[in-house]
Amino acid sequence: MAKIPSHATKVFSGVIFDVYQWEQELFNGKTATFEASRRPSTVIIIPVVWDKIAIAHERQPGKDRYRTPFAGRIDDGEDVLVAAQRELREESGLVSDDRELYQTFSIWGKVDYEMYYFLARDCRKEHIQDLDDGGEEIEVQYISFDEFIFFIQSEECRDIEFANLIFRMEKQWKLEEFSKKLGI
């Protein structure tokens, strides 16, 4: 994760990204201007309904349809668990009383950004979808654990951090542990 020092100056405020600059002393005693961006963190939810994992078959303006775990930005000041519950309910209509923060990833490099992965077991449909007005179309799909693992490892999946975690689990013979964690 990019560490933006407290003395950095915000030089750009965008809709999603803010850009900061600061003077940084180099190893030779000189200084240079360093720069990094910050964006709201994201929650990613892996919901289990009976023995299936729910994923989004989504389309957004300017993009082709794609499959993805349910995810969304954390609102300013919002608790991460509350954000996970809200995003799951809005995008799928599903709710769960059995949620667990499973993993947190920080993006390495020049972007200050964290991704919080939640497992949501024993999900049930209680709401209609409440999608961004004109900004997303989501069809809920239910797939088996094996199909989910195949999807995460495929080129279709855009979540490289989580794909790497799944690859490491597979290499270490820990996918069965993950399946049990999901309650499948």
N, C-alpha and C positions, 0 to 999 in steps of 0.2 A: 504494500500500500504506500502510496506517495505520502510522505509526511510533510504537510504544509505547515511551516512554522507560524507561530502566532504573530510575528512581525511582518508577515507577507501582506502585500497589497492586492486587493481584488482589482483586476484591470478590465474584466469583462464579466457581465452578468447575462447569461443566456436563459432560455426556457428550461433547459435541463442542466447544462454545464456552466460553471463559473470558472474563470481562469485567474490564477494568482501568480504574482512574481515577487521575488526577493533577491537581495544580494547575498551571495554565499562566498565565504572565504575558501580559496583553493589550497591545495597542498603546498604550492610555492609561495604562498602569502598574498597573492593577487586575489581580486574578487571578480565574480562573474554574476550575471543575472540568471537565476534559475526560475523555472516555470513549471506549474502543475495545474491540473484541473480537478474540480470536485463536482460530484453529482450525487443526487439522493441515492441512498442504498436501496437494495431490492430484496424482496422476499420471494422465494421459490417454494412451492408447495407440492408435495408428492402425496396425493390423496388415495386412500385405499377404500374401495367399495366392495364389500364381500371379499372375493379373492382376486379382484382386478384393480389395476391402477388407472385412475382417470387422468387423461391428458387433454390438452386443447388442440383442436385442429383449427388454426387461427388464420385470419387475414386482416391486414392493416392497409390503409391507403398507401399505394406505391410499392407494395410488396406482393409477391406471390403467396399463395396459401402455404402454410407450414405447420408442422406438429411441434409442440413444445410443452414442457410442464407449465402449470399455472404459475404466473408470476406478475409482479407489479412493484412500483415504487412505494417506498415508505414515505408517508406525508410528513412534513416538517413537525417535529415534536411527538410523532406517533410512536407508540411502543411497537417493537418488532412483532410480538405475538398478535397484537391487535391488528396490525397490518396484514399478517398472514391470514387471519380469520376473515378479514374484510375482503382481501383479494380473492380468496377461495370462494366465498359467498357470491361476490359480484360476477366473477368469470364463469362459475359453474353452477351456482345455486346450492352447492354442497356445504354442509357444516359437519364439524366433528368436536366431540368433547375430549378426545384423546389425541392431543397434539404434543409434538416434541421437537425442539430445536436439535437438528441432527448434525449440521456442519455449517461453518462460516468460512467463506473465502474472501480474501482481500486481493484486489487486483494489484499485481506487481507492476511498478513503473511509475508513470507520470499522471495517473488518475487515482484520486482519493475516492474509493468506492468499495463497499462491502456487499456481499451476497449472503443472505441467511436462508439456509435450506431447512424446511420443516417437513416432518412426517405427520400426516393426518390420518389416523386409523379409524376404522368403523364410521366412515362418512355416510351421510344420508342426505337425500335431496329434500330440502325444506323451503327453498326460495326459487323464484324465477331469476334468470340472469339479469344483471344490472350493468350492461356494458357501456363503455365510453361512447357517448353520443356520436355516431357516425365514424368513430375512430377504430373500431374493431368489430369483427364478426368471429364468434367462437362457437364451434360445435364440440360438445364433450364426447370423447371417445374412451372406451374402456378396453384395456389390453392386459394380457397376462404378464406375470413377472418376467418370464423369458422374453416376451415381445418388448417389454420396457427396457431390459438390458440391451437387447439388439438395437432398439431405437437410440438409446443413449450413446452407444458405440458407433452408430452409423454417421455418415457424412451429413445426413439430414439434421442431426442435432447440432444446434449452434452453441450449446453450453459446454465449452471446452474444459472448464474447471471440473465440472461434475463428471464429464466423460473420463477425464484422467483419474478421478477417484474410483470410478467403476472399473477401469482397466487395472488399477492397482489392487482393488479388492479381488478381481478375478485372478490375477497373478498370484496372490497370497491365499487363494482358496477361501475367501471370506464372503462370497456372494450369498451362501446359505445363511450366514449370520445376518446379513442385510435383509434377506427375505424374512427371517424371523422377527427382526426389528420392525418390519412393516406389518407383521401379523399375518403373513401369507404362508 
